[in-house]
Amino acid sequence: MVILSVAAVMAATACKEQNETKNTRKYNVMVLKPTSRELSTIYSATIRGKQDIDIRPKVSGYITDIYVKEGSVVRKGSPLFIIDQVPYEAALQTAIANVDIAKAAVEAASLTLESKEKLFSQDIISDYEYQMAKTTLAKEKAQLALAQANEVNARNNLSYTVVKSPADGVVGTLPFRVGTLVGSNDPTPLTSVSDNSEMYVYFSMTESQVLSLTRQHGSLENALRNMPELELRLNDGTIYHEKGRIEAISGIIDPSTGAVTVRAKFPNSSRLLLSGGAGNVILPYSQDNCIVIPQSATYEIQDKTYIFKVQDGLAKSQIIDVFEISNGREYVIQSGAAPGDTIVTEGVGLLREGSPVEIKEVKE
């Protein structure tokens, strides 16, 4: 019996040693240390033309001609629409005739005044008649000035029947067709013209981010001068081929969001960017004394990110706060680990809390 008991104990011990050996795996680890990285922050952005101008008629009438198509590239001063000119041409002719009538009346009043002046100097007429002649001339001159103003107004109204582009750009949608009655009070514009030779890209920074920039550079103006060039990731996931720069940071914080609006400008010589589009602005920056780890060293449970630290040869799980580097392969640790910590960098999915860890390789 004693022999059997001893044999059983030896067998159990051997089995336990075999299991421990079987359960102990070799893992690559790294010792955390501060480093420097070129990082980037990504912001959702909206794209607008340098100028997005609603085109509205200044006079009422029926559209008789449309000279452009949707998406046409136009130059400043190019005609876009013609509004029925007949009534405005008639109004101009009437105004010109009224000017001629007023001029004739002024000439007649001038002759009358000259005659009255001679008669008055000879005491043939009274001072009253002489003054009335002066008043009549002044009145006729005022009527002439009014008629000339009406002529200018009539000429302007006629010119407004040719609706021209106020800037270089691209024509938007055309909601109206030939024969449509339009007017200056219509809520819908005739079209829009977007100057998209350069594009404004708008995004938002938090108040703390703007304060950090201001402290770092001494003033907001210095921050704007020293901001790096931006990249723009389009909605299809591609990176726009030209870089932009931040031009302005709003001095007003949106009370509903706590955010500050930032405007960047991107060249658009290829006309690839369209007003009204969206994308993501990528703002690069350098960070010193940060801890960078490979994403393969982490795992997630319920939206929380974990690593395994190696302590006394055992795996100890630790929650960390991270943000992703734009290369898609690394994280920067914001909290939960410190320089000098040793962490497992591969095979973390095979580990459990308290699992023994045999080091295969220490990576820098």
C-alpha positions in Angstrom: 0.0 0.0 0.0 2.8 2.4 0.9 4.5 1.7 -2.5 1.2 2.4 -4.3 0.7 5.7 -2.4 4.2 6.8 -3.3 3.7 5.9 -6.9 0.5 7.8 -7.0 2.1 11.0 -5.6 5.0 10.8 -8.0 2.6 10.3 -10.9 0.5 13.4 -9.8 3.6 15.5 -9.4 4.9 14.5 -12.8 1.5 15.3 -14.4 1.4 18.7 -12.7 4.9 19.5 -13.9 3.9 18.4 -17.4 0.8 20.7 -17.3 2.7 23.7 -16.1 5.3 23.1 -18.8 2.5 22.7 -21.3 0.7 25.9 -20.1 3.9 28.1 -20.0 4.3 29.7 -23.4 7.0 32.0 -24.7 6.0 35.5 -25.6 7.6 38.6 -27.1 7.6 41.5 -24.7 8.7 45.1 -24.7 9.9 47.4 -22.0 8.0 50.7 -22.3 10.1 53.9 -22.7 9.4 57.4 -23.8 9.8 58.3 -27.5 8.8 60.9 -30.1 6.3 60.5 -32.8 4.8 62.4 -35.7 1.1 62.1 -34.9 -2.1 63.5 -36.4 -5.6 64.4 -35.2 -8.6 63.8 -37.5 -11.5 66.2 -37.6 -14.8 65.9 -39.5 -15.0 68.7 -42.1 -17.4 70.3 -44.5 -16.3 71.8 -47.8 -17.5 75.1 -49.2 -16.6 77.2 -52.2 -14.6 80.4 -51.6 -17.8 82.1 -52.6 -21.2 80.5 -52.8 -23.4 83.2 -54.3 -27.1 82.9 -54.7 -28.2 84.5 -58.0 -31.5 86.4 -57.7 -33.2 88.7 -60.2 -33.4 92.4 -59.4 -36.4 92.9 -61.6 -39.6 90.9 -62.3 -40.5 89.3 -65.5 -40.6 86.1 -67.6 -37.3 84.3 -68.3 -36.8 84.5 -72.1 -33.3 82.9 -72.3 -30.9 80.7 -70.3 -27.3 80.9 -71.4 -25.8 78.3 -69.0 -26.2 74.7 -68.0 -25.9 73.1 -64.5 -22.2 72.7 -63.8 -21.0 75.2 -66.4 -17.8 77.1 -65.6 -18.5 80.9 -65.9 -16.4 84.0 -65.7 -17.3 87.2 -63.8 -19.7 89.2 -65.9 -20.9 86.3 -68.1 -24.6 86.4 -68.9 -26.7 83.7 -67.2 -30.3 84.6 -67.8 -32.4 87.1 -69.8 -35.6 88.4 -68.3 -38.2 89.8 -70.8 -36.8 93.2 -71.8 -39.7 94.6 -73.8 -41.4 96.5 -70.9 -38.1 97.8 -69.6 -37.1 99.0 -73.0 -40.4 100.8 -73.3 -39.9 102.3 -69.8 -36.5 103.5 -70.9 -37.8 105.2 -74.0 -40.5 106.9 -71.9 -37.9 108.1 -69.5 -35.7 109.5 -72.3 -38.7 111.3 -73.8 -39.5 112.8 -70.4 -35.9 114.1 -70.1 -36.3 115.8 -73.5 -39.6 117.4 -72.4 -38.0 118.6 -69.2 -35.0 120.1 -71.1 -37.4 122.0 -73.4 -39.3 123.3 -70.3 -36.0 124.5 -68.8 -35.0 126.3 -72.0 -38.4 128.0 -72.1 -38.2 129.0 -68.5 -34.7 130.4 -69.1 -35.9 132.5 -72.0 -38.8 133.8 -69.9 -36.5 134.7 -67.1 -34.2 136.6 -69.4 -37.2 138.6 -70.7 -38.5 139.3 -67.3 -35.1 140.4 -66.1 -34.9 143.1 -68.8 -38.5 144.3 -68.1 -37.8 144.4 -64.4 -34.6 146.4 -64.9 -36.8 148.9 -66.8 -39.4 148.9 -64.0 -42.0 147.6 -66.4 -42.9 144.6 -64.3 -43.1 144.1 -60.6 -40.6 142.3 -58.4 -43.2 139.6 -57.9 -43.4 138.7 -61.6 -39.6 138.7 -61.8 -39.3 136.3 -58.7 -42.0 134.1 -60.1 -40.0 133.7 -63.3 -37.0 132.7 -61.2 -39.1 130.2 -59.3 -40.5 128.7 -62.5 -37.0 128.1 -63.9 -35.9 126.4 -60.6 -39.0 124.2 -60.8 -38.3 123.2 -64.4 -34.7 122.4 -63.5 -35.9 120.2 -60.6 -38.3 118.4 -63.0 -35.3 117.8 -65.4 -33.2 116.4 -62.6 -36.1 114.1 -61.7 -36.6 113.0 -65.3 -32.8 112.3 -65.6 -32.9 110.2 -62.4 -35.8 108.2 -63.8 -33.8 107.6 -67.0 -30.9 106.3 -64.9 -33.3 104.0 -63.0 -34.9 102.8 -66.3 -31.5 102.1 -67.8 -30.5 100.2 -64.7 -33.7 98.1 -64.7 -33.1 97.3 -68.4 -29.5 96.2 -67.6 -30.9 94.0 -64.7 -32.8 92.0 -67.2 -29.5 90.5 -68.2 -28.6 88.5 -65.1 -24.8 88.2 -65.0 -22.4 86.1 -62.9 -20.9 88.2 -60.1 -17.8 86.0 -59.9 -15.8 83.3 -61.6 -17.2 79.9 -60.6 -19.4 76.9 -61.4 -23.1 77.2 -61.9 -25.4 75.2 -59.5 -28.8 73.8 -60.2 -31.3 75.6 -62.4 -34.8 75.3 -60.8 -36.5 77.6 -63.4 -37.0 77.2 -67.1 -37.7 79.6 -70.0 -41.2 81.1 -69.6 -41.1 81.1 -65.8 -42.2 84.3 -64.1 -39.5 85.4 -61.5 -39.1 88.3 -59.2 -36.8 89.8 -56.6 -39.0 88.5 -53.7 -38.9 84.8 -54.8 -37.6 82.6 -52.0 -35.7 80.3 -54.5 -32.7 81.8 -56.3 -32.3 81.5 -60.1 -29.2 79.5 -59.4 -25.9 79.7 -57.5 -22.4 80.3 -58.6 -19.6 78.8 -56.5 -16.1 80.2 -56.8 -14.2 76.9 -56.3 -10.8 77.9 -57.5 -9.9 77.6 -53.8 -12.1 75.8 -51.3 -12.8 76.6 -47.7 -12.8 73.5 -45.4 -14.5 74.1 -42.0 -14.0 71.9 -38.9 -14.3 72.3 -35.2 -11.7 72.2 -32.4 -12.6 72.0 -28.7 -12.0 75.0 -26.4 -9.2 73.1 -24.6 -7.4 72.4 -27.9 -7.5 76.1 -28.9 -6.2 77.1 -25.5 -3.4 74.6 -25.8 -2.4 76.1 -29.2 -2.5 79.6 -27.8 -0.3 78.7 -24.8 2.1 76.8 -27.0 2.7 79.6 -29.4 2.1 82.6 -27.2 -0.9 83.9 -29.2 -3.5 82.7 -31.6 -1.9 84.8 -34.4 1.4 83.0 -33.8 -0.4 79.7 -33.7 -1.9 80.4 -37.1 1.4 81.3 -38.6 3.1 78.2 -37.3 0.4 75.6 -38.0 1.6 72.8 -40.3 0.0 72.0 -43.6 -3.2 69.9 -43.5 -4.3 66.9 -45.5 -7.9 66.2 -46.6 -9.3 62.7 -46.7 -12.3 62.6 -49.0 -15.4 60.6 -48.5 -14.2 57.7 -50.7 -11.2 57.3 -48.4 -8.6 58.8 -50.7 -6.2 61.6 -49.6 -6.7 64.8 -51.6 -3.5 65.4 -53.7 -3.0 69.0 -52.5 -2.4 70.2 -49.0 -4.1 73.2 -47.3 -3.4 75.6 -44.5 -5.5 76.9 -41.6 -6.5 80.5 -42.3 -8.7 81.5 -39.4 -9.9 80.3 -36.0 -13.1 81.8 -34.8 -13.0 83.9 -31.6 -16.4 82.7 -30.6 -17.2 79.4 -28.8 -20.5 77.7 -29.7 -22.3 77.5 -26.4 -24.3 74.4 -27.5 -21.2 72.3 -28.4 -18.3 74.1 -26.7 -16.4 74.0 -30.0 -14.6 76.6 -32.0 -14.9 76.8 -35.8 -11.7 76.6 -37.8 -11.4 77.5 -41.5 -8.7 76.0 -43.8 -8.1 76.8 -47.4 -7.2 74.2 -50.1 -6.2 74.8 -53.7 -8.7 73.3 -56.2 -7.1 73.8 -59.6 -8.3 70.3 -60.7 -11.9 71.2 -59.6 -12.1 67.9 -57.8 -13.5 69.4 -54.6 -17.2 70.4 -54.8 -19.0 72.9 -52.6 -21.2 71.1 -50.1 -19.0 68.1 -49.9 -17.6 66.5 -46.7 -14.4 64.8 -45.6 -11.9 64.6 -42.8 -9.1 67.1 -42.1 -5.8 65.5 -40.9 -3.8 67.8 -38.7 -0.2 66.6 -38.1 1.7 67.4 -34.9 4.8 66.2 -33.0 4.6 64.7 -29.6 7.7 64.1 -27.4 8.0 61.8 -24.4 5.0 59.6 -25.4 4.6 55.9 -25.0 3.9 54.1 -28.2 2.9 50.4 -28.4 1.8 48.1 -31.2 -1.9 47.5 -31.6 -1.1 43.8 -31.5 -0.2 44.3 -27.8 -3.8 45.2 -26.9 -7.2 43.5 -26.7 -10.7 45.0 -26.1 -13.6 44.0 -23.9 -16.8 46.1 -23.9 -15.1 49.0 -25.6 -12.2 49.1 -23.1 -8.6 48.5 -24.2 -6.4 46.2 -22.2 -2.7 45.1 -22.2 -1.0 42.4 -20.2 1.9 43.6 -18.0 4.5 41.0 -17.0 4.9 41.1 -13.2 6.9 38.3 -11.4 6.7 36.1 -14.4 2.8 36.3 -14.6 0.4 38.1 -16.9 -1.5 40.9 -15.2 -4.3 42.7 -17.2 -4.4 46.5 -17.2 -6.9 48.9 -18.7 -5.3 51.7 -20.7 -6.5 54.9 -22.5 -5.1 55.2 -26.0 -5.5 57.0 -29.2 -4.7 55.6 -32.6 -1.8 56.8 -34.7 -2.7 57.4 -38.3 -0.5 54.6 -39.6 -3.1 52.1 -38.2 -0.5 50.0 -36.5 0.3 51.7 -33.2 -1.4 53.3 -30.2 -0.1 56.1 -28.0 -0.9 55.3 -24.3 -2.4 58.2 -22.5 -2.9 56.5 -19.1 -2.6 53.0 -17.5 1.1 52.3 -18.2 4.4 54.0 -17.4 8.0 53.9 -18.7 9.7 50.8 -17.4 6.6 48.6 -17.5 7.1 45.3 -19.4 4.1 44.2 -21.6 3.4 41.3 -23.8 3.4 42.4 -27.5 1.9 39.3 -29.2 -0.4 36.4 -28.6 -2.3 38.4 -25.9 -5.5 36.6 -27.0 -4.0 33.3 -25.6 -3.2 34.8 -22.2 -5.4 34.8 -19.1 -5.1 36.7 -15.9 -2.2 35.2 -13.9 -0.9 33.0 -16.7 2.8 32.3 -16.5 4.8 34.2 -19.1 8.2 32.9 -20.4 10.0 35.7 -22.3 11.0 34.8 -25.8 12.4 38.1 -27.0 12.5 41.6 -25.5 11.8 44.2 -28.2 12.8 47.8 -28.0 
